[in-house]
Amino acid sequence: MNIVTLLPFIVLIGAMFLMTRSAKKKQQAAARMRDDMQPGTGVRTIGGMYATVKEVSQDTVLLEVAPGVHAVYAKNSVGAVLDDAEYNRIVHGVEADEDTPAVPDDASSLTEAGEGDVDDERIDMVKKDGADDDADAAGDAQPKKTDGESDAK
């Protein structure tokens, strides 16, 4: 056989080797990332949900998806482990500055109302009787017709 006829097969085998090696490196990096998760770390699941890690076991992880709401997920469902600055920027909308402290993981300070923060004025969403009176008054200005009357005079 000629080397020219074997060249396409050699190139194909080399390309397959490089692709499988790249995929294997990505899988190993993802496994390392999941094994390095610590409680208090912000994560994004493969479904796109952001949560805080509360407990890590061998195959599962306990995530706090909202304050006081915990859910158990498989470790494989964690798509990314986020650093604190990125997690706070995405979840809490807080940009990290050098002079501004990071937002705590529970973000209780963002949801609790302080003194003077709450408006005591309430908005009444019920339709007032007076609002209907103007429309009815315009309609009642003309006398109602009975069956025997017609428009032609």
C-alpha positions in Angstrom: 0.0 0.0 0.0 0.9 3.5 -0.7 1.4 6.1 2.1 -0.9 8.5 0.2 -3.8 6.1 0.6 -3.1 5.7 4.4 -2.8 9.5 5.0 -6.6 10.2 5.3 -7.0 7.4 7.8 -4.0 8.7 9.9 -5.4 12.2 9.9 -8.9 10.9 10.9 -7.5 8.9 13.8 -5.4 11.8 15.0 -8.4 14.2 14.9 -10.5 11.7 16.9 -7.8 11.3 19.5 -7.5 15.1 19.9 -11.3 15.5 20.2 -11.7 12.8 22.8 -8.7 14.2 24.8 -10.3 17.6 24.9 -13.6 16.3 26.0 -12.0 14.2 28.7 -10.1 17.3 30.0 -13.4 19.3 30.2 -15.1 16.4 32.1 -12.2 16.2 34.6 -12.2 20.0 35.1 -16.0 19.9 35.8 -15.5 17.0 38.3 -12.7 18.9 40.0 -14.9 22.0 40.2 -17.8 20.0 41.8 -15.5 18.4 44.3 -14.1 21.7 45.4 -17.5 23.1 46.3 -17.7 24.4 49.9 -20.7 25.5 52.0 -21.5 29.2 51.4 -20.4 29.1 47.7 -22.8 30.5 45.0 -23.6 28.1 42.2 -25.6 27.9 39.0 -27.3 24.7 38.1 -27.5 23.3 34.6 -31.1 24.5 34.6 -30.0 28.1 35.2 -31.1 28.4 38.8 -28.8 30.3 41.2 -28.4 29.0 44.7 -26.1 28.9 47.7 -24.4 25.6 48.8 -25.4 24.6 52.3 -24.0 21.0 52.5 -21.9 18.8 50.2 -22.0 15.0 50.4 -20.5 12.4 48.1 -23.1 12.4 45.3 -25.5 15.2 46.3 -25.5 18.8 47.4 -28.0 20.7 49.5 -28.7 24.1 47.9 -30.5 27.1 49.4 -32.6 28.4 46.5 -34.3 31.2 48.6 -33.9 32.2 52.2 -35.1 29.2 54.2 -35.9 27.1 51.1 -33.5 24.1 50.7 -33.4 21.5 47.9 -31.2 18.4 47.3 -29.5 18.2 43.9 -27.2 15.7 42.3 -23.6 17.1 42.1 -23.8 16.6 38.3 -26.6 19.2 38.1 -24.2 22.0 39.2 -23.2 23.7 36.0 -20.8 26.3 37.5 -19.3 27.4 40.8 -19.3 31.2 41.0 -17.0 33.5 42.9 -18.6 35.8 45.5 -18.4 38.9 43.4 -20.1 37.3 40.4 -22.8 35.6 42.4 -23.7 38.9 44.2 -23.7 40.8 40.9 -26.0 38.3 39.2 -28.4 37.4 42.1 -28.4 40.6 44.1 -27.6 43.1 41.4 -24.7 44.5 43.5 -21.5 45.6 41.8 -18.4 44.8 43.8 -16.2 47.8 44.8 -13.1 47.9 46.9 -14.7 50.1 49.5 -18.1 48.4 49.5 -18.4 45.2 51.5 -19.8 42.1 49.8 -23.5 41.2 50.3 -24.0 38.3 52.7 -25.2 35.1 51.1 -28.6 35.2 52.8 -29.1 38.9 51.5 -31.4 39.5 54.5 -30.2 43.1 54.6 -31.6 43.7 51.2 -35.1 42.4 52.0 -35.6 43.7 55.5 -37.2 47.1 55.7 -35.6 49.6 58.1 -37.3 52.5 59.9 -38.7 55.0 57.5 -38.3 52.7 54.5 -41.9 51.6 54.4 -44.6 53.9 52.9 -47.6 54.0 55.3 -49.7 55.4 52.5 -51.8 52.6 50.9 -53.1 52.7 47.3 -56.8 51.8 47.0 -57.3 49.6 44.0 -61.1 49.4 44.5 -63.2 51.2 41.9 -65.0 54.2 43.5 -68.7 54.7 43.1 -68.1 58.3 42.0 -66.1 57.1 38.9 -69.2 55.4 37.5 -71.5 58.3 38.2 -70.0 60.5 35.4 -70.5 57.9 32.8 -74.0 57.1 34.0 -75.0 60.8 34.1 -74.1 61.3 30.5 -76.2 58.2 29.5 -79.1 59.3 31.7 -79.3 62.8 30.2 -81.4 61.5 27.3 -84.7 59.9 28.2 -85.0 56.2 27.7 -87.2 55.1 24.8 -90.1 52.8 25.3 -91.3 50.2 22.8 -93.9 52.5 21.3 -91.6 55.4 20.6 -89.4 55.7 17.5 -86.6 58.1 16.4 -88.6 59.5 13.5 -90.8 62.5 14.3 
